[in-house]
């Protein structure tokens, strides 16, 4: 009687079958255990937790610096285009601001602020806005800076999601909010100051040059334009966020590693 050789008929457990599929025993040896999968996922989670916030911060800094540079360039271009239609900047009609800090009556003080805000918007609406792209304007919008409402101003919405508020002081002040309606609404973080100086006598003190009309907020600091000028501006930015736009300007619209605030 002939005996059937099962191993010859079916093959060993470590070989492939005729269709090329591995056996159950071989598959079991190649698979990951549940513990190994969980450990791998845990490692991936830890790496992601460490790297993603840094990547997000880097992206946000790049986005903000691009918008700040774009706003500066857009304003410079709008002013230049406006001179073609409206003549030299020195001839533009800017109303004097009302010094509200000298007013004791609170109601009169608030009215003075609103008047300055209205005069600032009328000036920008006539000489600047026709020469730049924006989506809409809202008047008497509360400007909240550092968790405190300081003015109700006209608010201009730009097409890239940023906004800016306008106020009429010695110069025309622009409170540029790089991320629009989002927080934290703090100077040096997402709000940056720019000024437009149509009056000659203020351009020298604002920018150190009578030929410059628009720029970052650096009032009174031009006299320290020495080798340690950047260090001085860095210190001012650390103390008061309104100087941070000038620090970023000095750093070629970049957030350097020593920037005082975490963006």
Secondary structure, DSSP 8 states (H G I E B T S, - for coil): -----HHHHH--TTS--TTS---HHHHHHHS--HHHHHHHHHHHHHHHHHHHHHHHHHHHHHHHHHHHHHHHHHHHHHHHHHHHHH--GGGS-------GGG--SHHHHHHHHHHHHHHHHHHHHHHTGGGS--SEEEEEEEEEETTEEEEEEEEEE-TTS-EEEEEESSSEEEEEETTTT-S---BTTTEEEEEE--SHHHHHHHHS-TT--EEES-TT-GGG-STTHHHHHHHHHHH-GGGHHHHHHHTTS---TT-SS--
